[in-house]
Amino acid sequence: MSENDAQKWYYDTKTGQVSQGKDSAWDSRMGPYDSREEAEAAIETAQQRTKEAEEYDAEDDD
């Protein structure tokens, strides 16, 4: 792990915990994020991006 990765924040989808550095397995880790706050909002950010992508796809279908 590089020094830069160790300073980034990650969200663990299995535990719902946020950590600095890659403490969880790749298949349950979201990130990297620049701040703890961004990592804590990972699920909401992903949901919003999914909603926007679905709306874009729906417009494309018209």
All heavy atoms as TSV, in Angstrom:
chain	resi	resn	atom	element	x	y	z
A	1	MET	N	N	0.856	-1.167	0.000
A	1	MET	CA	C	0.000	0.000	0.000
A	1	MET	C	C	0.904	1.233	0.000
A	1	MET	O	O	1.840	1.335	0.770
A	1	MET	CB	C	-0.906	-0.039	1.231
A	1	MET	CG	C	-1.730	1.178	1.404
A	1	MET	SD	S	-2.985	1.149	2.744
A	1	MET	CE	C	-2.431	-0.007	3.915
A	2	SER	N	N	0.569	2.167	-0.865
A	2	SER	CA	C	1.362	3.393	-0.932
A	2	SER	C	C	1.002	4.318	0.230
A	2	SER	O	O	-0.032	4.159	0.871
A	2	SER	CB	C	1.136	4.104	-2.263
A	2	SER	OG	O	-0.133	4.712	-2.280
A	3	GLU	N	N	1.870	5.280	0.488
A	3	GLU	CA	C	1.590	6.259	1.543
A	3	GLU	C	C	0.300	7.007	1.259
A	3	GLU	O	O	-0.470	7.314	2.163
A	3	GLU	CB	C	2.745	7.246	1.666
A	3	GLU	CG	C	3.880	6.750	2.500
A	3	GLU	CD	C	4.911	7.835	2.745
A	3	GLU	OE1	O	4.512	8.973	3.056
A	3	GLU	OE2	O	6.088	7.526	2.613
A	4	ASN	N	N	0.064	7.324	-0.011
A	4	ASN	CA	C	-1.146	8.045	-0.393
A	4	ASN	C	C	-2.391	7.228	-0.040
A	4	ASN	O	O	-3.359	7.769	0.491
A	4	ASN	CB	C	-1.111	8.379	-1.877
A	4	ASN	CG	C	-2.192	9.359	-2.266
A	4	ASN	OD1	O	-2.577	10.218	-1.493
A	4	ASN	ND2	N	-2.689	9.224	-3.472
A	5	ASP	N	N	-2.390	5.901	-0.346
A	5	ASP	CA	C	-3.526	5.044	-0.015
A	5	ASP	C	C	-3.766	4.998	1.492
A	5	ASP	O	O	-4.901	4.942	1.949
A	5	ASP	CB	C	-3.298	3.619	-0.522
A	5	ASP	CG	C	-3.415	3.502	-2.024
A	5	ASP	OD1	O	-4.035	4.381	-2.655
A	5	ASP	OD2	O	-2.887	2.528	-2.576
A	6	ALA	N	N	-2.712	5.007	2.262
A	6	ALA	CA	C	-2.828	4.932	3.712
A	6	ALA	C	C	-3.488	6.176	4.294
A	6	ALA	O	O	-4.038	6.128	5.394
A	6	ALA	CB	C	-1.460	4.723	4.342
A	7	GLN	N	N	-3.450	7.280	3.580
A	7	GLN	CA	C	-4.041	8.511	4.072
A	7	GLN	C	C	-5.455	8.742	3.558
A	7	GLN	O	O	-6.134	9.669	3.988
A	7	GLN	CB	C	-3.142	9.694	3.724
A	7	GLN	CG	C	-1.816	9.608	4.426
A	7	GLN	CD	C	-0.947	10.822	4.197
A	7	GLN	OE1	O	-1.391	11.840	3.690
A	7	GLN	NE2	N	0.302	10.710	4.576
A	8	LYS	N	N	-5.909	7.911	2.639
A	8	LYS	CA	C	-7.259	8.036	2.096
A	8	LYS	C	C	-8.252	7.338	3.020
A	8	LYS	O	O	-7.898	6.496	3.844
A	8	LYS	CB	C	-7.332	7.401	0.697
A	8	LYS	CG	C	-6.482	8.090	-0.340
A	8	LYS	CD	C	-7.056	9.436	-0.707
A	8	LYS	CE	C	-6.284	10.051	-1.861
A	8	LYS	NZ	N	-6.924	11.230	-2.386
A	9	TRP	N	N	-9.511	7.673	2.844
A	9	TRP	CA	C	-10.591	7.114	3.655
A	9	TRP	C	C	-11.410	6.128	2.828
A	9	TRP	O	O	-11.599	6.316	1.629
A	9	TRP	CB	C	-11.480	8.234	4.161
A	9	TRP	CG	C	-10.780	9.081	5.174
A	9	TRP	CD1	C	-10.010	10.179	4.914
A	9	TRP	CD2	C	-10.735	8.890	6.575
A	9	TRP	NE1	N	-9.509	10.684	6.079
A	9	TRP	CE2	C	-9.941	9.913	7.119
A	9	TRP	CE3	C	-11.304	7.945	7.430
A	9	TRP	CZ2	C	-9.706	10.018	8.485
A	9	TRP	CZ3	C	-11.076	8.060	8.791
A	9	TRP	CH2	C	-10.284	9.088	9.310
A	10	TYR	N	N	-11.922	5.082	3.495
A	10	TYR	CA	C	-12.670	4.023	2.829
A	10	TYR	C	C	-13.912	3.680	3.653
A	10	TYR	O	O	-13.915	3.805	4.869
A	10	TYR	CB	C	-11.801	2.771	2.667
A	10	TYR	CG	C	-10.611	3.010	1.783
A	10	TYR	CD1	C	-9.439	3.534	2.291
A	10	TYR	CD2	C	-10.675	2.755	0.419
A	10	TYR	CE1	C	-8.338	3.787	1.483
A	10	TYR	CE2	C	-9.581	3.001	-0.403
A	10	TYR	CZ	C	-8.422	3.515	0.137
A	10	TYR	OH	O	-7.344	3.772	-0.675
A	11	TYR	N	N	-14.942	3.215	2.951
A	11	TYR	CA	C	-16.185	2.787	3.591
A	11	TYR	C	C	-16.309	1.285	3.420
A	11	TYR	O	O	-16.198	0.763	2.303
A	11	TYR	CB	C	-17.386	3.489	2.948
A	11	TYR	CG	C	-18.703	3.086	3.549
A	11	TYR	CD1	C	-19.165	3.695	4.704
A	11	TYR	CD2	C	-19.478	2.090	2.978
A	11	TYR	CE1	C	-20.375	3.328	5.271
A	11	TYR	CE2	C	-20.690	1.713	3.536
A	11	TYR	CZ	C	-21.135	2.329	4.683
A	11	TYR	OH	O	-22.317	1.960	5.239
A	12	ASP	N	N	-16.541	0.571	4.510
A	12	ASP	CA	C	-16.695	-0.887	4.481
A	12	ASP	C	C	-18.183	-1.204	4.407
A	12	ASP	O	O	-18.937	-0.927	5.344
A	12	ASP	CB	C	-16.071	-1.495	5.734
A	12	ASP	CG	C	-16.072	-3.006	5.719
A	12	ASP	OD1	O	-17.051	-3.614	5.243
A	12	ASP	OD2	O	-15.083	-3.598	6.186
A	13	THR	N	N	-18.617	-1.797	3.292
A	13	THR	CA	C	-20.038	-2.069	3.084
A	13	THR	C	C	-20.564	-3.186	3.984
A	13	THR	O	O	-21.761	-3.258	4.219
A	13	THR	CB	C	-20.324	-2.426	1.618
A	13	THR	OG1	O	-19.552	-3.578	1.257
A	13	THR	CG2	C	-19.983	-1.272	0.700
A	14	LYS	N	N	-19.696	-4.053	4.476
A	14	LYS	CA	C	-20.140	-5.137	5.368
A	14	LYS	C	C	-20.390	-4.636	6.783
A	14	LYS	O	O	-21.337	-5.074	7.438
A	14	LYS	CB	C	-19.114	-6.267	5.391
A	14	LYS	CG	C	-19.100	-7.079	4.118
A	14	LYS	CD	C	-18.160	-8.243	4.239
A	14	LYS	CE	C	-18.158	-9.030	2.936
A	14	LYS	NZ	N	-17.180	-10.124	2.968
A	15	THR	N	N	-19.550	-3.737	7.249
A	15	THR	CA	C	-19.662	-3.284	8.640
A	15	THR	C	C	-20.287	-1.903	8.777
A	15	THR	O	O	-20.729	-1.533	9.858
A	15	THR	CB	C	-18.272	-3.230	9.306
A	15	THR	OG1	O	-17.479	-2.214	8.667
A	15	THR	CG2	C	-17.566	-4.572	9.233
A	16	GLY	N	N	-20.266	-1.129	7.686
A	16	GLY	CA	C	-20.758	0.240	7.745
A	16	GLY	C	C	-19.764	1.189	8.400
A	16	GLY	O	O	-20.095	2.334	8.678
A	17	GLN	N	N	-18.555	0.705	8.620
A	17	GLN	CA	C	-17.521	1.504	9.269
A	17	GLN	C	C	-16.652	2.222	8.249
A	17	GLN	O	O	-16.475	1.759	7.128
A	17	GLN	CB	C	-16.636	0.607	10.139
A	17	GLN	CG	C	-17.383	-0.105	11.249
A	17	GLN	CD	C	-17.952	0.852	12.269
A	17	GLN	OE1	O	-17.258	1.747	12.748
A	17	GLN	NE2	N	-19.230	0.681	12.581
A	18	VAL	N	N	-16.102	3.342	8.675
A	18	VAL	CA	C	-15.172	4.130	7.869
A	18	VAL	C	C	-13.793	3.965	8.477
A	18	VAL	O	O	-13.647	3.965	9.700
A	18	VAL	CB	C	-15.610	5.612	7.866
A	18	VAL	CG1	C	-14.553	6.495	7.246
A	18	VAL	CG2	C	-16.936	5.767	7.137
A	19	SER	N	N	-12.784	3.811	7.608
A	19	SER	CA	C	-11.420	3.686	8.119
A	19	SER	C	C	-10.460	4.442	7.220
A	19	SER	O	O	-10.738	4.692	6.053
A	19	SER	CB	C	-11.007	2.224	8.207
A	19	SER	OG	O	-10.980	1.646	6.910
A	20	GLN	N	N	-9.343	4.788	7.800
A	20	GLN	CA	C	-8.287	5.425	7.028
A	20	GLN	C	C	-7.302	4.335	6.652
A	20	GLN	O	O	-6.786	3.625	7.513
A	20	GLN	CB	C	-7.606	6.524	7.836
A	20	GLN	CG	C	-6.763	7.430	6.991
A	20	GLN	CD	C	-6.318	8.671	7.751
A	20	GLN	OE1	O	-6.243	8.678	8.962
A	20	GLN	NE2	N	-6.039	9.724	7.012
A	21	GLY	N	N	-7.092	4.164	5.349
A	21	GLY	CA	C	-6.270	3.074	4.848
A	21	GLY	C	C	-7.141	1.897	4.450
A	21	GLY	O	O	-8.317	1.816	4.816
A	22	LYS	N	N	-6.566	0.995	3.690
A	22	LYS	CA	C	-7.306	-0.152	3.161
A	22	LYS	C	C	-7.380	-1.272	4.193
A	22	LYS	O	O	-6.710	-2.292	4.083
A	22	LYS	CB	C	-6.629	-0.656	1.886
A	22	LYS	CG	C	-6.676	0.323	0.748
A	22	LYS	CD	C	-5.979	-0.245	-0.474
A	22	LYS	CE	C	-6.047	0.703	-1.642
A	22	LYS	NZ	N	-5.336	0.191	-2.805
A	23	ASP	N	N	-8.245	-1.106	5.199
A	23	ASP	CA	C	-8.364	-2.096	6.262
A	23	ASP	C	C	-9.299	-3.249	5.913
A	23	ASP	O	O	-9.199	-4.312	6.499
A	23	ASP	CB	C	-8.852	-1.440	7.555
A	23	ASP	CG	C	-7.802	-0.542	8.181
A	23	ASP	OD1	O	-6.613	-0.685	7.839
A	23	ASP	OD2	O	-8.181	0.305	9.003
A	24	SER	N	N	-10.209	-3.051	4.990
A	24	SER	CA	C	-11.167	-4.092	4.647
A	24	SER	C	C	-10.825	-4.712	3.297
A	24	SER	O	O	-10.026	-4.179	2.527
A	24	SER	CB	C	-12.586	-3.524	4.630
A	24	SER	OG	O	-12.685	-2.464	3.709
A	25	ALA	N	N	-11.464	-5.833	3.025
A	25	ALA	CA	C	-11.244	-6.547	1.766
A	25	ALA	C	C	-11.749	-5.714	0.590
A	25	ALA	O	O	-12.678	-4.918	0.731
A	25	ALA	CB	C	-11.955	-7.893	1.800
A	26	TRP	N	N	-11.156	-5.930	-0.574
A	26	TRP	CA	C	-11.511	-5.135	-1.760
A	26	TRP	C	C	-12.978	-5.271	-2.122
A	26	TRP	O	O	-13.582	-4.337	-2.636
A	26	TRP	CB	C	-10.627	-5.529	-2.958
A	26	TRP	CG	C	-10.892	-6.910	-3.452
A	26	TRP	CD1	C	-10.262	-8.066	-3.075
A	26	TRP	CD2	C	-11.883	-7.312	-4.407
A	26	TRP	NE1	N	-10.792	-9.144	-3.722
A	26	TRP	CE2	C	-11.800	-8.715	-4.563
A	26	TRP	CE3	C	-12.839	-6.619	-5.146
A	26	TRP	CZ2	C	-12.627	-9.435	-5.415
A	26	TRP	CZ3	C	-13.671	-7.341	-6.003
A	26	TRP	CH2	C	-13.545	-8.726	-6.133
A	27	ASP	N	N	-13.583	-6.452	-1.856
A	27	ASP	CA	C	-14.962	-6.669	-2.291
A	27	ASP	C	C	-15.996	-6.044	-1.360
A	27	ASP	O	O	-17.191	-6.082	-1.648
A	27	ASP	CB	C	-15.237	-8.156	-2.489
A	27	ASP	CG	C	-15.081	-8.986	-1.231
A	27	ASP	OD1	O	-14.447	-8.511	-0.265
A	27	ASP	OD2	O	-15.590	-10.121	-1.213
A	28	SER	N	N	-15.556	-5.444	-0.265
A	28	SER	CA	C	-16.493	-4.743	0.618
A	28	SER	C	C	-16.021	-3.320	0.918
A	28	SER	O	O	-16.463	-2.709	1.879
A	28	SER	CB	C	-16.668	-5.512	1.932
A	28	SER	OG	O	-15.459	-5.565	2.652
A	29	ARG	N	N	-15.135	-2.816	0.063
A	29	ARG	CA	C	-14.542	-1.498	0.311
A	29	ARG	C	C	-14.949	-0.513	-0.785
A	29	ARG	O	O	-14.839	-0.802	-1.957
A	29	ARG	CB	C	-13.021	-1.641	0.355
A	29	ARG	CG	C	-12.298	-0.365	0.670
A	29	ARG	CD	C	-10.798	-0.585	0.807
A	29	ARG	NE	N	-10.229	-1.086	-0.440
A	29	ARG	CZ	C	-9.426	-2.146	-0.526
A	29	ARG	NH1	N	-9.094	-2.828	0.540
A	29	ARG	NH2	N	-8.955	-2.521	-1.695
A	30	MET	N	N	-15.432	0.647	-0.370
A	30	MET	CA	C	-15.736	1.734	-1.301
A	30	MET	C	C	-14.732	2.845	-1.047
A	30	MET	O	O	-14.443	3.177	0.090
A	30	MET	CB	C	-17.155	2.249	-1.091
A	30	MET	CG	C	-18.228	1.254	-1.437
A	30	MET	SD	S	-19.887	1.852	-1.031
A	30	MET	CE	C	-20.108	3.099	-2.302
A	31	GLY	N	N	-14.219	3.426	-2.098
A	31	GLY	CA	C	-13.265	4.510	-1.945
A	31	GLY	C	C	-12.146	4.368	-2.945
A	31	GLY	O	O	-12.221	3.521	-3.831
A	32	PRO	N	N	-11.188	5.177	-2.864
A	32	PRO	CA	C	-10.806	6.043	-1.756
A	32	PRO	C	C	-11.528	7.388	-1.791
A	32	PRO	O	O	-11.977	7.845	-2.821
A	32	PRO	CB	C	-9.306	6.250	-1.973
A	32	PRO	CG	C	-9.155	6.219	-3.464
A	32	PRO	CD	C	-10.165	5.199	-3.922
A	33	TYR	N	N	-11.624	7.975	-0.621
A	33	TYR	CA	C	-12.188	9.310	-0.452
A	33	TYR	C	C	-11.141	10.193	0.221
A	33	TYR	O	O	-10.303	9.709	0.976
A	33	TYR	CB	C	-13.452	9.255	0.425
A	33	TYR	CG	C	-14.533	8.412	-0.204
A	33	TYR	CD1	C	-14.690	7.081	0.139
A	33	TYR	CD2	C	-15.376	8.941	-1.161
A	33	TYR	CE1	C	-15.663	6.293	-0.449
A	33	TYR	CE2	C	-16.358	8.165	-1.763
A	33	TYR	CZ	C	-16.496	6.844	-1.398
A	33	TYR	OH	O	-17.458	6.072	-1.982
A	34	ASP	N	N	-11.211	11.474	-0.040
A	34	ASP	CA	C	-10.234	12.407	0.512
A	34	ASP	C	C	-10.497	12.768	1.974
A	34	ASP	O	O	-9.593	13.205	2.664
A	34	ASP	CB	C	-10.187	13.691	-0.321
A	34	ASP	CG	C	-9.579	13.449	-1.690
A	34	ASP	OD1	O	-8.696	12.579	-1.818
A	34	ASP	OD2	O	-10.000	14.134	-2.641
A	35	SER	N	N	-11.727	12.569	2.431
A	35	SER	CA	C	-12.043	12.936	3.815
A	35	SER	C	C	-12.936	11.877	4.452
A	35	SER	O	O	-13.605	11.098	3.768
A	35	SER	CB	C	-12.764	14.283	3.872
A	35	SER	OG	O	-14.071	14.164	3.327
A	36	ARG	N	N	-12.947	11.881	5.764
A	36	ARG	CA	C	-13.813	10.971	6.519
A	36	ARG	C	C	-15.287	11.244	6.172
A	36	ARG	O	O	-16.073	10.314	6.018
A	36	ARG	CB	C	-13.566	11.159	8.017
A	36	ARG	CG	C	-14.442	10.276	8.877
A	36	ARG	CD	C	-14.164	10.466	10.373
A	36	ARG	NE	N	-14.835	9.425	11.117
A	36	ARG	CZ	C	-14.311	8.244	11.399
A	36	ARG	NH1	N	-13.092	7.961	11.020
A	36	ARG	NH2	N	-15.009	7.348	12.055
A	37	GLU	N	N	-15.636	12.506	6.042
A	37	GLU	CA	C	-17.021	12.880	5.747
A	37	GLU	C	C	-17.473	12.306	4.398
A	37	GLU	O	O	-18.597	11.837	4.266
A	37	GLU	CB	C	-17.189	14.396	5.764
A	37	GLU	CG	C	-17.033	15.018	7.134
A	37	GLU	CD	C	-15.584	15.128	7.617
A	37	GLU	OE1	O	-14.646	15.067	6.780
A	37	GLU	OE2	O	-15.388	15.257	8.836
A	38	GLU	N	N	-16.600	12.383	3.407
A	38	GLU	CA	C	-16.933	11.812	2.092
A	38	GLU	C	C	-17.136	10.302	2.200
A	38	GLU	O	O	-18.058	9.750	1.595
A	38	GLU	CB	C	-15.823	12.100	1.082
A	38	GLU	CG	C	-15.783	13.518	0.588
A	38	GLU	CD	C	-14.634	13.723	-0.383
A	38	GLU	OE1	O	-13.466	13.497	0.007
A	38	GLU	OE2	O	-14.918	14.112	-1.531
A	39	ALA	N	N	-16.284	9.631	2.957
A	39	ALA	CA	C	-16.409	8.187	3.125
A	39	ALA	C	C	-17.692	7.833	3.860
A	39	ALA	O	O	-18.373	6.862	3.515
A	39	ALA	CB	C	-15.196	7.631	3.866
A	40	GLU	N	N	-18.056	8.632	4.864
A	40	GLU	CA	C	-19.289	8.381	5.615
A	40	GLU	C	C	-20.521	8.536	4.728
A	40	GLU	O	O	-21.556	7.911	4.982
A	40	GLU	CB	C	-19.374	9.328	6.809
A	40	GLU	CG	C	-18.375	8.996	7.893
A	40	GLU	CD	C	-18.306	10.015	9.005
A	40	GLU	OE1	O	-18.684	11.184	8.804
A	40	GLU	OE2	O	-17.845	9.627	10.096
A	41	ALA	N	N	-20.425	9.327	3.680
A	41	ALA	CA	C	-21.545	9.551	2.761
A	41	ALA	C	C	-21.478	8.650	1.529
A	41	ALA	O	O	-22.200	8.872	0.562
A	41	ALA	CB	C	-21.569	11.014	2.334
A	42	ALA	N	N	-20.647	7.631	1.565
A	42	ALA	CA	C	-20.413	6.784	0.390
A	42	ALA	C	C	-21.703	6.171	-0.159
A	42	ALA	O	O	-21.938	6.192	-1.370
A	42	ALA	CB	C	-19.403	5.684	0.718
A	43	ILE	N	N	-22.530	5.631	0.697
A	43	ILE	CA	C	-23.767	4.977	0.242
A	43	ILE	C	C	-24.702	6.002	-0.387
A	43	ILE	O	O	-25.258	5.769	-1.465
A	43	ILE	CB	C	-24.458	4.239	1.411
A	43	ILE	CG1	C	-23.564	3.093	1.913
A	43	ILE	CG2	C	-25.831	3.719	0.989
A	43	ILE	CD1	C	-23.278	2.007	0.896
A	44	GLU	N	N	-24.870	7.148	0.265
A	44	GLU	CA	C	-25.738	8.189	-0.286
A	44	GLU	C	C	-25.221	8.693	-1.628
A	44	GLU	O	O	-25.994	8.923	-2.556
A	44	GLU	CB	C	-25.872	9.352	0.701
A	44	GLU	CG	C	-26.630	9.016	1.960
A	44	GLU	CD	C	-25.763	8.352	3.032
A	44	GLU	OE1	O	-24.525	8.267	2.853
A	44	GLU	OE2	O	-26.331	7.901	4.037
A	45	THR	N	N	-23.909	8.859	-1.731
A	45	THR	CA	C	-23.300	9.306	-2.986
A	45	THR	C	C	-23.548	8.283	-4.090
A	45	THR	O	O	-23.930	8.643	-5.208
A	45	THR	CB	C	-21.789	9.532	-2.803
A	45	THR	OG1	O	-21.597	10.525	-1.787
A	45	THR	CG2	C	-21.127	9.971	-4.085
A	46	ALA	N	N	-23.370	7.010	-3.772
A	46	ALA	CA	C	-23.595	5.947	-4.758
A	46	ALA	C	C	-25.059	5.897	-5.181
A	46	ALA	O	O	-25.371	5.735	-6.366
A	46	ALA	CB	C	-23.153	4.601	-4.195
A	47	GLN	N	N	-25.972	6.048	-4.222
A	47	GLN	CA	C	-27.402	6.048	-4.543
A	47	GLN	C	C	-27.757	7.215	-5.458
A	47	GLN	O	O	-28.529	7.044	-6.413
A	47	GLN	CB	C	-28.235	6.091	-3.265
A	47	GLN	CG	C	-28.188	4.812	-2.481
A	47	GLN	CD	C	-28.855	4.922	-1.121
A	47	GLN	OE1	O	-28.984	6.004	-0.549
A	47	GLN	NE2	N	-29.276	3.783	-0.599
A	48	GLN	N	N	-27.219	8.385	-5.178
A	48	GLN	CA	C	-27.493	9.562	-5.996
A	48	GLN	C	C	-26.950	9.373	-7.409
A	48	GLN	O	O	-27.622	9.700	-8.388
A	48	GLN	CB	C	-26.900	10.824	-5.360
A	48	GLN	CG	C	-27.176	12.089	-6.138
A	48	GLN	CD	C	-28.660	12.408	-6.273
A	48	GLN	OE1	O	-29.452	12.140	-5.380
A	48	GLN	NE2	N	-29.031	12.976	-7.394
A	49	ARG	N	N	-25.751	8.842	-7.517
A	49	ARG	CA	C	-25.159	8.616	-8.842
A	49	ARG	C	C	-25.948	7.578	-9.623
A	49	ARG	O	O	-26.138	7.714	-10.832
A	49	ARG	CB	C	-23.707	8.193	-8.697
A	49	ARG	CG	C	-22.814	9.328	-8.240
A	49	ARG	CD	C	-21.393	8.885	-8.076
A	49	ARG	NE	N	-20.570	10.004	-7.649
A	49	ARG	CZ	C	-19.353	9.875	-7.146
A	49	ARG	NH1	N	-18.804	8.690	-7.019
A	49	ARG	NH2	N	-18.674	10.945	-6.781
A	50	THR	N	N	-26.437	6.551	-8.944
A	50	THR	CA	C	-27.259	5.538	-9.605
A	50	THR	C	C	-28.557	6.152	-10.111
A	50	THR	O	O	-28.976	5.900	-11.247
A	50	THR	CB	C	-27.556	4.375	-8.640
A	50	THR	OG1	O	-26.320	3.761	-8.277
A	50	THR	CG2	C	-28.480	3.345	-9.276
A	51	LYS	N	N	-29.191	6.973	-9.284
A	51	LYS	CA	C	-30.432	7.649	-9.678
A	51	LYS	C	C	-30.198	8.520	-10.909
A	51	LYS	O	O	-30.984	8.480	-11.864
A	51	LYS	CB	C	-30.955	8.500	-8.522
A	51	LYS	CG	C	-32.221	9.240	-8.831
A	51	LYS	CD	C	-32.658	10.099	-7.662
A	51	LYS	CE	C	-33.842	10.948	-8.070
A	51	LYS	NZ	N	-34.171	11.963	-7.086
A	52	GLU	N	N	-29.112	9.295	-10.896
A	52	GLU	CA	C	-28.799	10.161	-12.035
A	52	GLU	C	C	-28.535	9.343	-13.298
A	52	GLU	O	O	-28.975	9.713	-14.394
A	52	GLU	CB	C	-27.604	11.046	-11.709
A	52	GLU	CG	C	-27.913	12.096	-10.669
A	52	GLU	CD	C	-26.681	12.810	-10.146
A	52	GLU	OE1	O	-25.554	12.536	-10.629
A	52	GLU	OE2	O	-26.829	13.648	-9.235
A	53	ALA	N	N	-27.856	8.219	-13.164
A	53	ALA	CA	C	-27.568	7.365	-14.320
A	53	ALA	C	C	-28.853	6.747	-14.866
A	53	ALA	O	O	-29.043	6.666	-16.085
A	53	ALA	CB	C	-26.576	6.267	-13.937
A	54	GLU	N	N	-29.738	6.328	-13.969
A	54	GLU	CA	C	-31.010	5.760	-14.409
A	54	GLU	C	C	-31.861	6.802	-15.129
A	54	GLU	O	O	-32.516	6.489	-16.129
A	54	GLU	CB	C	-31.760	5.162	-13.221
A	54	GLU	CG	C	-31.118	3.884	-12.711
A	54	GLU	CD	C	-31.729	3.372	-11.424
A	54	GLU	OE1	O	-32.516	4.107	-10.768
A	54	GLU	OE2	O	-31.396	2.236	-11.053
A	55	GLU	N	N	-31.871	8.024	-14.627
A	55	GLU	CA	C	-32.619	9.098	-15.284
A	55	GLU	C	C	-32.028	9.400	-16.656
A	55	GLU	O	O	-32.762	9.599	-17.629
A	55	GLU	CB	C	-32.615	10.354	-14.413
A	55	GLU	CG	C	-33.457	10.224	-13.163
A	55	GLU	CD	C	-33.285	11.371	-12.192
A	55	GLU	OE1	O	-32.434	12.256	-12.428
A	55	GLU	OE2	O	-34.007	11.379	-11.166
A	56	TYR	N	N	-30.713	9.394	-16.756
A	56	TYR	CA	C	-30.045	9.617	-18.036
A	56	TYR	C	C	-30.401	8.504	-19.020
A	56	TYR	O	O	-30.723	8.769	-20.179
A	56	TYR	CB	C	-28.532	9.684	-17.825
A	56	TYR	CG	C	-27.758	9.848	-19.103
A	56	TYR	CD1	C	-27.603	11.099	-19.688
A	56	TYR	CD2	C	-27.183	8.746	-19.737
A	56	TYR	CE1	C	-26.888	11.262	-20.866
A	56	TYR	CE2	C	-26.470	8.900	-20.914
A	56	TYR	CZ	C	-26.324	10.146	-21.477
A	56	TYR	OH	O	-25.632	10.296	-22.647
A	57	ASP	N	N	-30.368	7.261	-18.547
A	57	ASP	CA	C	-30.714	6.133	-19.412
A	57	ASP	C	C	-32.161	6.196	-19.868
A	57	ASP	O	O	-32.481	5.872	-21.012
A	57	ASP	CB	C	-30.456	4.803	-18.693
A	57	ASP	CG	C	-28.988	4.499	-18.538
A	57	ASP	OD1	O	-28.150	5.132	-19.228
A	57	ASP	OD2	O	-28.657	3.614	-17.717
A	58	ALA	N	N	-33.056	6.619	-18.968
A	58	ALA	CA	C	-34.472	6.725	-19.317
A	58	ALA	C	C	-34.680	7.794	-20.387
A	58	ALA	O	O	-35.480	7.603	-21.314
A	58	ALA	CB	C	-35.301	7.049	-18.082
A	59	GLU	N	N	-33.959	8.897	-20.296
A	59	GLU	CA	C	-34.040	9.942	-21.315
A	59	GLU	C	C	-33.522	9.424	-22.652
A	59	GLU	O	O	-34.063	9.745	-23.697
A	59	GLU	CB	C	-33.225	11.165	-20.895
A	59	GLU	CG	C	-33.814	11.949	-19.757
A	59	GLU	CD	C	-32.895	13.064	-19.280
A	59	GLU	OE1	O	-31.874	13.348	-19.944
A	59	GLU	OE2	O	-33.201	13.654	-18.236
A	60	ASP	N	N	-32.488	8.620	-22.599
A	60	ASP	CA	C	-31.887	8.072	-23.809
A	60	ASP	C	C	-32.829	7.089	-24.502
A	60	ASP	O	O	-32.788	6.932	-25.717
A	60	ASP	CB	C	-30.564	7.378	-23.455
A	60	ASP	CG	C	-29.703	7.122	-24.667
A	60	ASP	OD1	O	-29.704	7.970	-25.588
A	60	ASP	OD2	O	-29.032	6.082	-24.696
A	61	ASP	N	N	-33.714	6.439	-23.721
A	61	ASP	CA	C	-34.656	5.466	-24.276
A	61	ASP	C	C	-35.793	6.141	-25.038
A	61	ASP	O	O	-36.461	5.517	-25.857
A	61	ASP	CB	C	-35.242	4.584	-23.169
A	61	ASP	CG	C	-34.216	3.620	-22.600
A	61	ASP	OD1	O	-33.191	3.380	-23.266
A	61	ASP	OD2	O	-34.440	3.115	-21.487
A	62	ASP	N	N	-36.024	7.413	-24.769
A	62	ASP	CA	C	-37.144	8.127	-25.410
A	62	ASP	C	C	-36.889	8.439	-26.844
A	62	ASP	O	O	-36.022	8.500	-27.494
A	62	ASP	CB	C	-37.441	9.431	-24.663
A	62	ASP	CG	C	-38.009	9.148	-23.289
A	62	ASP	OD1	O	-38.540	8.044	-23.081
A	62	ASP	OD2	O	-37.911	10.036	-22.421
